[in-house]
Amino acid sequence: MARKPLGLLSFGVLVLLAALALAMASAGVIGFVEVPSLVIALFGVWVMGLAGIQSDKQEKHGRSAFSTLSWGVLISALGIVWFLSNRQILMGYLPSIFLFVIGILIVVAALRYWKK
């Protein structure tokens, strides 16, 4: 069976997230400087969602769902840190973001071996 075109779907989601962030900036909810960081953070959430789609079956030489979820967590964390840095409130939240990311990765790694 042919692979699903997840690359094209992901690009479409990225364009939609950029449009959403630009609309929020135009409405005055966020600043235009915060648009790229918000797009990156939300795209990381999309990548985490892709891990759920991929968990059904593993291709022989493809990326595992665990790897995709890990990259999604890291991309989201990068976007959140950049967003908070733009708002100049990063230092108060940095320890909790760091512990949250490490905690998610530990839980996912534990669940990965728990299923076997």
C-alpha positions as CSV (number, residue, x, y, z in Angstrom):
1,M,0.0,0.0,0.0
2,A,1.3,3.5,-0.8
3,R,2.4,5.8,1.9
4,K,0.2,8.7,2.9
5,P,1.4,12.1,1.8
6,L,2.1,13.4,5.3
7,G,4.7,15.9,4.0
8,L,2.1,17.7,1.9
9,L,-0.4,17.6,4.8
10,S,2.2,19.0,7.2
11,F,3.0,21.8,4.8
12,G,-0.7,22.7,4.6
13,V,-0.9,22.7,8.4
14,L,2.1,25.0,8.5
15,V,0.5,27.4,6.1
16,L,-2.7,27.4,8.1
17,L,-0.8,28.0,11.4
18,A,1.0,30.9,9.8
19,A,-2.3,32.4,8.6
20,L,-3.8,31.9,12.1
21,A,-0.8,33.6,13.8
22,L,-0.8,36.5,11.3
23,A,-4.6,37.0,11.9
24,M,-3.9,37.0,15.7
25,A,-1.2,39.6,15.2
26,S,-3.5,41.7,13.0
27,A,-6.2,41.6,15.6
28,G,-3.7,42.7,18.3
29,V,-3.8,39.5,20.3
30,I,0.0,39.0,19.8
31,G,2.7,41.1,18.4
32,F,4.1,40.6,14.8
33,V,7.5,39.7,16.4
34,E,5.8,36.7,18.1
35,V,4.3,35.2,15.0
36,P,7.2,32.9,14.0
37,S,7.6,31.6,17.6
38,L,3.9,30.8,17.9
39,V,3.9,29.0,14.5
40,I,6.9,26.9,15.6
41,A,5.3,26.0,18.9
42,L,2.0,25.0,17.3
43,F,3.7,23.1,14.5
44,G,5.5,21.1,17.2
45,V,2.0,20.2,18.5
46,W,1.1,19.0,15.0
47,V,4.3,16.9,14.8
48,M,3.2,15.3,18.1
49,G,-0.1,14.5,16.6
50,L,1.6,12.9,13.6
51,A,3.3,10.5,16.1
52,G,-0.2,9.3,17.0
53,I,-1.0,8.7,13.3
54,Q,2.3,6.9,12.8
55,S,1.9,4.6,15.8
56,D,-0.3,2.2,13.8
57,K,2.5,0.6,11.9
58,Q,6.2,1.0,11.5
59,E,7.9,1.1,8.1
60,K,11.1,-0.8,7.8
61,H,13.4,2.1,7.5
62,G,11.1,4.9,8.6
63,R,11.1,7.1,11.6
64,S,9.4,5.6,14.6
65,A,6.5,7.2,16.4
66,F,8.7,7.7,19.5
67,S,11.2,9.7,17.4
68,T,8.5,11.8,15.8
69,L,6.9,12.6,19.2
70,S,10.3,13.5,20.7
71,W,11.0,15.9,17.9
72,G,7.5,17.4,18.3
73,V,8.1,18.0,22.0
74,L,11.5,19.6,21.3
75,I,10.1,21.8,18.5
76,S,7.2,22.9,20.7
77,A,9.6,23.7,23.6
78,L,11.8,25.7,21.3
79,G,8.8,27.7,20.1
80,I,7.5,28.3,23.6
81,V,10.9,29.4,24.9
82,W,11.2,31.8,21.9
83,F,7.7,33.1,22.5
84,L,8.3,33.7,26.2
85,S,11.7,35.3,25.4
86,N,9.9,37.8,23.1
87,R,7.5,38.6,25.9
88,Q,10.6,38.9,28.3
89,I,9.2,36.5,30.9
90,L,11.4,33.6,30.0
91,M,13.5,33.3,33.1
92,G,10.5,32.6,35.4
93,Y,9.2,29.8,33.2
94,L,12.5,28.3,32.0
95,P,13.0,25.7,34.8
96,S,9.4,24.5,34.5
97,I,9.6,24.2,30.7
98,F,12.9,22.3,31.0
99,L,11.4,19.9,33.6
100,F,8.2,19.5,31.6
101,V,10.1,18.6,28.4
102,I,12.3,16.1,30.2
103,G,9.3,14.6,32.0
104,I,7.4,14.1,28.8
105,L,10.4,12.4,27.1
106,I,10.9,10.1,30.1
107,V,7.2,9.1,30.2
108,V,7.1,8.5,26.5
109,A,10.4,6.4,26.7
110,A,8.9,4.4,29.5
111,L,5.7,3.8,27.7
112,R,7.6,2.7,24.6
113,Y,9.2,-0.2,26.5
114,W,6.1,-0.9,28.5
115,K,4.1,-1.9,25.4
116,K,6.7,-4.6,24.4
